[in-house]
Amino acid sequence: MTLNGLAVGCIYGLVALGFVLIYKATELVNFAQGDLLMLGAFVAYMAVVWWGLDYWVGFAIAVVVIAVFGALLDATVLRRVIGQPQFAVVMLTIGLGAMFRTFASVTWGSEIYTLPTPFSGVWTVGGVTLSHQYLSIVAGTLVLCGALYGFFTHTRIGVAMQATSQNQLAAYYMGIPVKLIFSLIWAISAGVATVAGILLAPVTLIDINMGLAVALKAFAAAVLGGFGSIPGALVGGIIIGLIELYAGATLPEGFKDTAPYIVLLLMLAVRPQGLFGTLGRKKV
Amino acid sequence: MRFVFKTSYAQDIQLFRDRMDAFWYVLLAAAVALLPVVMSEYYVGETTWVFIYAICGVSLMVLVGYTGLISLGHAAFLGIGAYAHAFFIKHGVPWVAAVALAVVITTACGIIVGLPALRMSGIYLAIATLAFATIIQEVFSRWESVTHGFAGMPVEKPVIFGVSFAHDTAFYYLCLFFLVVSLWLTRNLLRAPTGRAWVAIRDSEIAAQSMGVNIAIYKSMAFAYSAALMGLAGALFAHKIAYLAPDIFTILLSIQLLLLVIVGGLGSLHGAVFGAIFVALLPPVIAILRDSIPATLSSVAGATGLSLFGAIGEGVGAFLRKPGVEAGIFGLILVLVILLEPLGMYGRWMKIRVYFSTFPMYKRATFKRQKTYMRSERLR
């Protein structure tokens, strides 16, 4: 059972990771992250079921398509609002999210779809049943995080991204193409959301509202971990996933959905900067 | 162009800029009061929605537009007001007392939410209010002895001092009365030191603090006042909708309220009213277009003999009939407003007014926005 919580937590962590990547680099908060996840899952479904492609090919197509879409979104829409109040950006991405949902419901209809996956068996280890679905989520998260870690520390572009998110102006003076880097970060973030969506698809099934619920929890996860901290996002996601599961199992009905938020509010009251966050004071 | 010659500082904060201004508002009030005479019952009902949304808009405008605090959970306050009012009405409390109690309860909730909010800003506040709203929504559906959960809770028609406001037209005037009162109260607060302190906090918290504004007190006040207005709106909302259920007060309603203040224009009371007109009247307008566009275009196709028009009309009609399209249209308008006209409908209205009052001399550059590159909110 802990594995289930861990797996759902990993999804929250991945979506939260997408929030944090974008926030660290561009200071934009992307409320449409959950809807990117939904779009990714739909594209994968279309590739696998409608076109009859292999699961892994569909996976790759979905990630690439949504990543390109994310980059284009940054280049055409979100770049224009950099520097405007954060509130405007939040509302802008909420509006975009609503548009994506409408697009999905017009294109794919509002039915619920099932994505066939190669992970269907179970392993029994010492009397405990481990379903491949949940294991695949945890494994996928681990692989993806390892890959991202390697990318950010060992490649030129990754290091350039780190530099850009630390100090935009200085990075620009060092000859880093900041605009391109922003678009790439959006692409990575959208790609991560797609992976999360495809991994989640067998658990929650695919419908147009699958992203919204996940995004709200993931948002809580990102804040719990301290907005702007990558390990914090993952840890926060896993904590939220576990809390949700154990609250659902042990507390009275109704606490499953609210317990993460109650913990979040307590956390914000005690330590507003989150688990791994740092709090600065503006100096004049 | 008219210039107002100012001879004292008191002129800066008077209720109306000059007599002309006052005259126009009185004319507007008279026109709105006479509307039910010329309108059909259906439109009287829709206009009542405009008034209720406008009270919500004023409430949110104080918090978001004037104090600069984000709240993604205002539907929860609306719900608390609505349920509290319906509960007291059901238990035989007189109408005025029930409204007063509902307002007091929402105000208390506003202060409770506002207190932890003092330490947070920006995105943390947004998520905290969102968490609060989620919890409250769960409370609405679980606390069945008060809210009747998902079974729903019918609300009786308002009866004030023995006078029944059951008729749509009577209820229209009731809502109009409360809208005018809340606009007047808010305008008075905004032109007093309280309002200037709020604006100062919005523009720069540190500067406000340096000037001696007690941030904690004024932020809590903004939350409390905003929640109080929301409670009032909730009481009217309960009567208007007549049947309360927990799934009315979701995050989507909160977002719709935020959409209202943004489309209307942040930082102006006019904006709250403009936004309310927009939010309340767009769904009926879409419903009308859904039927009239295919009909018009097919008649055009019949007249010109081009079947293309008919096909386009059918396509548009079918598209508008799909589920969830309305949310997408709201989203699209939100995106366009933020990108093209951040001051919303009020900003556009101001530009049009300036265009005509300076007629041949209008310059676009008057309203040119300063180019911004990056503003860090991390160090606040």
Interface residues (C-beta under 8 A of the other chain):
Chain A: Y23 E27 V29 V77 R80 V81 I82 G83 Q84 P85 Q86 F87 A88 V90 M91 L92 I94 G95 L96 G97 A98 M99 R101 T102 F103 S105 V106 S110 Q168 I208 L216 F219 A220 V223 F227 G228 E253 G254 D257 T258 Y261 I262 L264 L265 L268 A269 P272 G280 R281 K282 K283 V284
Chain B: V64 G68 I70 P116 R119 M120 G122 I123 Y124 A126 I127 A128 L130 A131 F132 T134 I135 E138 S141 R142 I206 I251 I255 L258 L259 I262 F319 K322 P323 G324 V325 A327 G328 I329 F330 G331 L332 I333 L334 V335 I338 L339 P342 T372 Y373 M374 R375 S376 E377 R378 L379 R380
